[in-house]
Amino acid sequence: MRLATFNLLHGRSITDGAVDLDRLAAAVRTLNPDILALQEVDLGQPRSHLADLTAIAAEAMGAV
């Protein structure tokens, strides 16, 4: 079993500060976790393009 923790920083990249939802999904897929603990998650906030970051992470890891 693979457990991971990921501080989403409200969807912002630590390298360039951009909110790139595809890059977020790719990062979750790279982690390939069975269980993923998330911190600093946004839902419907302008700073993260009104996205549901939990749903993006869940879809990327194949969670129900």
N, CA and C atoms as an extended XYZ file, in Angstrom:
192
Properties=species:S:1:pos:R:3:atomname:S:1:resname:S:1:resid:I:1 pbc="F F F"
N         0.851       -1.167        0.000 N   MET     1
C         0.000        0.000        0.000 CA  MET     1
C         0.904        1.240        0.000 C   MET     1
N         0.522        2.197       -0.829 N   ARG     2
C         1.295        3.448       -0.942 CA  ARG     2
C         0.459        4.604       -0.389 C   ARG     2
N         0.979        5.241        0.662 N   LEU     3
C         0.341        6.384        1.297 CA  LEU     3
C         1.159        7.623        0.957 C   LEU     3
N         0.479        8.696        0.537 N   ALA     4
C         1.175        9.939        0.195 CA  ALA     4
C         0.434       11.115        0.818 C   ALA     4
N         1.173       12.162        1.064 N   THR     5
C         0.587       13.421        1.519 CA  THR     5
C         1.030       14.507        0.544 C   THR     5
N         0.140       15.438        0.255 N   PHE     6
C         0.404       16.431       -0.781 CA  PHE     6
C        -0.222       17.755       -0.355 C   PHE     6
N         0.608       18.764       -0.156 N   ASN     7
C         0.117       20.109        0.112 CA  ASN     7
C        -0.124       20.769       -1.245 C   ASN     7
N        -1.370       20.968       -1.591 N   LEU     8
C        -1.721       21.489       -2.911 CA  LEU     8
C        -1.446       22.982       -3.067 C   LEU     8
N        -1.199       23.682       -1.958 N   LEU     9
C        -0.910       25.122       -2.037 CA  LEU     9
C        -1.981       25.863       -2.838 C   LEU     9
N        -3.235       25.411       -2.691 N   HIS    10
C        -4.374       26.011       -3.397 CA  HIS    10
C        -4.228       25.876       -4.917 C   HIS    10
N        -3.487       24.873       -5.346 N   GLY    11
C        -3.331       24.611       -6.773 CA  GLY    11
C        -2.142       25.309       -7.416 C   GLY    11
N        -1.399       26.096       -6.660 N   ARG    12
C        -0.272       26.854       -7.217 CA  ARG    12
C         1.010       26.029       -7.216 C   ARG    12
N         1.778       26.157       -8.273 N   SER    13
C         3.066       25.489       -8.393 CA  SER    13
C         4.110       26.215       -7.550 C   SER    13
N         4.998       25.457       -6.916 N   ILE    14
C         6.069       26.100       -6.146 CA  ILE    14
C         7.163       26.645       -7.056 C   ILE    14
N         7.199       26.190       -8.302 N   THR    15
C         8.257       26.660       -9.206 CA  THR    15
C         7.922       27.977       -9.888 C   THR    15
N         6.664       28.151      -10.307 N   ASP    16
C         6.327       29.371      -11.033 CA  ASP    16
C         5.062       30.074      -10.533 C   ASP    16
N         4.404       29.528       -9.517 N   GLY    17
C         3.220       30.156       -8.945 CA  GLY    17
C         1.956       30.032       -9.776 C   GLY    17
N         2.054       29.360      -10.921 N   ALA    18
C         0.898       29.216      -11.808 CA  ALA    18
C        -0.051       28.133      -11.293 C   ALA    18
N        -1.331       28.318      -11.576 N   VAL    19
C        -2.326       27.286      -11.305 CA  VAL    19
C        -2.532       26.532      -12.611 C   VAL    19
N        -2.071       25.301      -12.643 N   ASP    20
C        -2.163       24.460      -13.840 CA  ASP    20
C        -2.774       23.137      -13.405 C   ASP    20
N        -4.058       22.977      -13.670 N   LEU    21
C        -4.788       21.814      -13.183 CA  LEU    21
C        -4.311       20.519      -13.824 C   LEU    21
N        -3.868       20.580      -15.068 N   ASP    22
C        -3.313       19.386      -15.717 CA  ASP    22
C        -2.011       18.969      -15.045 C   ASP    22
N        -1.208       19.939      -14.664 N   ARG    23
C         0.061       19.645      -13.980 CA  ARG    23
C        -0.222       19.042      -12.605 C   ARG    23
N        -1.254       19.538      -11.927 N   LEU    24
C        -1.651       18.971      -10.639 CA  LEU    24
C        -2.044       17.507      -10.804 C   LEU    24
N        -2.879       17.218      -11.791 N   ALA    25
C        -3.300       15.843      -12.032 CA  ALA    25
C        -2.106       14.954      -12.371 C   ALA    25
N        -1.191       15.450      -13.166 N   ALA    26
C         0.001       14.676      -13.524 CA  ALA    26
C         0.844       14.374      -12.289 C   ALA    26
N         0.957       15.332      -11.380 N   ALA    27
C         1.729       15.120      -10.157 CA  ALA    27
C         1.103       14.029       -9.293 C   ALA    27
N        -0.223       14.032       -9.201 N   VAL    28
C        -0.914       12.989       -8.431 CA  VAL    28
C        -0.701       11.634       -9.089 C   VAL    28
N        -0.808       11.571      -10.402 N   ARG    29
C        -0.572       10.298      -11.102 CA  ARG    29
C         0.855        9.804      -10.867 C   ARG    29
N         1.820       10.714      -10.835 N   THR    30
C         3.209       10.342      -10.583 CA  THR    30
C         3.374        9.742       -9.189 C   THR    30
N         2.670       10.291       -8.215 N   LEU    31
C         2.726        9.738       -6.862 CA  LEU    31
C         2.156        8.323       -6.813 C   LEU    31
N         1.142        8.061       -7.630 N   ASN    32
C         0.498        6.750       -7.709 CA  ASN    32
C         0.091        6.210       -6.332 C   ASN    32
N        -0.642        7.019       -5.540 N   PRO    33
C        -0.972        6.582       -4.180 CA  PRO    33
C        -2.217        5.703       -4.122 C   PRO    33
N        -2.278        4.875       -3.098 N   ASP    34
C        -3.511        4.170       -2.756 CA  ASP    34
C        -4.353        5.058       -1.845 C   ASP    34
N        -3.670        5.790       -0.975 N   ILE    35
C        -4.303        6.746       -0.065 CA  ILE    35
C        -3.562        8.066       -0.222 C   ILE    35
N        -4.314        9.148       -0.380 N   LEU    36
C        -3.708       10.461       -0.565 CA  LEU    36
C        -4.307       11.447        0.435 C   LEU    36
N        -3.465       11.993        1.303 N   ALA    37
C        -3.883       13.021        2.257 CA  ALA    37
C        -3.564       14.383        1.639 C   ALA    37
N        -4.556       15.256        1.586 N   LEU    38
C        -4.388       16.566        0.946 CA  LEU    38
C        -4.471       17.693        1.967 C   LEU    38
N        -3.646       18.714        1.756 N   GLN    39
C        -3.692       19.920        2.559 CA  GLN    39
C        -3.819       21.119        1.623 C   GLN    39
N        -4.379       22.212        2.166 N   GLU    40
C        -4.568       23.471        1.437 CA  GLU    40
C        -5.296       23.255        0.110 C   GLU    40
N        -6.459       22.658        0.225 N   VAL    41
C        -7.283       22.295       -0.930 CA  VAL    41
C        -8.363       23.349       -1.140 C   VAL    41
N        -8.585       23.738       -2.380 N   ASP    42
C        -9.635       24.704       -2.718 CA  ASP    42
C       -10.812       24.020       -3.398 C   ASP    42
N       -11.957       24.650       -3.233 N   LEU    43
C       -13.176       24.257       -3.934 CA  LEU    43
C       -13.891       25.551       -4.311 C   LEU    43
N       -13.941       25.829       -5.604 N   GLY    44
C       -14.688       26.985       -6.082 CA  GLY    44
C       -14.091       28.334       -5.720 C   GLY    44
N       -12.787       28.407       -5.549 N   GLN    45
C       -12.131       29.662       -5.202 CA  GLN    45
C       -11.533       30.315       -6.451 C   GLN    45
N       -11.669       31.621       -6.590 N   PRO    46
C       -11.100       32.304       -7.758 CA  PRO    46
C        -9.595       32.070       -7.927 C   PRO    46
N        -8.855       31.975       -6.811 N   ARG    47
C        -7.396       31.810       -6.905 CA  ARG    47
C        -6.987       30.495       -7.550 C   ARG    47
N        -7.909       29.522       -7.587 N   SER    48
C        -7.612       28.234       -8.216 CA  SER    48
C        -8.581       27.953       -9.374 C   SER    48
N        -8.994       29.006      -10.032 N   HIS    49
C        -9.864       28.924      -11.216 CA  HIS    49
C       -11.195       28.228      -10.943 C   HIS    49
N       -11.700       28.387       -9.713 N   LEU    50
C       -13.003       27.827       -9.301 CA  LEU    50
C       -13.042       26.294       -9.375 C   LEU    50
N       -11.879       25.671       -9.388 N   ALA    51
C       -11.790       24.210       -9.543 CA  ALA    51
C       -12.095       23.484       -8.230 C   ALA    51
N       -12.444       22.226       -8.359 N   ASP    52
C       -12.581       21.299       -7.232 CA  ASP    52
C       -11.295       20.482       -7.197 C   ASP    52
N       -10.318       20.929       -6.422 N   LEU    53
C        -9.006       20.290       -6.419 CA  LEU    53
C        -9.060       18.858       -5.887 C   LEU    53
N        -9.970       18.586       -4.960 N   THR    54
C       -10.125       17.220       -4.461 CA  THR    54
C       -10.591       16.301       -5.580 C   THR    54
N       -11.546       16.741       -6.366 N   ALA    55
C       -12.054       15.929       -7.469 CA  ALA    55
C       -10.973       15.685       -8.525 C   ALA    55
N       -10.164       16.698       -8.794 N   ILE    56
C        -9.082       16.539       -9.768 CA  ILE    56
C        -8.082       15.495       -9.280 C   ILE    56
N        -7.708       15.592       -8.008 N   ALA    57
C        -6.768       14.608       -7.438 CA  ALA    57
C        -7.377       13.213       -7.434 C   ALA    57
N        -8.634       13.100       -7.048 N   ALA    58
C        -9.296       11.801       -6.989 CA  ALA    58
C        -9.362       11.153       -8.369 C   ALA    58
N        -9.744       11.921       -9.364 N   GLU    59
C        -9.816       11.383      -10.717 CA  GLU    59
C        -8.442       10.943      -11.215 C   GLU    59
N        -7.419       11.736      -10.902 N   ALA    60
C        -6.063       11.418      -11.356 CA  ALA    60
C        -5.537       10.119      -10.758 C   ALA    60
N        -6.002        9.789       -9.536 N   MET    61
C        -5.517        8.558       -8.905 CA  MET    61
C        -6.498        7.396       -9.074 C   MET    61
N        -7.588        7.653       -9.804 N   GLY    62
C        -8.556        6.595      -10.064 CA  GLY    62
C        -9.448        6.274       -8.886 C   GLY    62
N        -9.611        7.227       -7.967 N   ALA    63
C       -10.468        7.007       -6.802 CA  ALA    63
C       -11.934        7.157       -7.198 C   ALA    63
N       -12.762        6.513       -6.448 N   VAL    64
C       -14.205        6.579       -6.676 CA  VAL    64
C       -14.757        7.840       -6.072 C   VAL    64
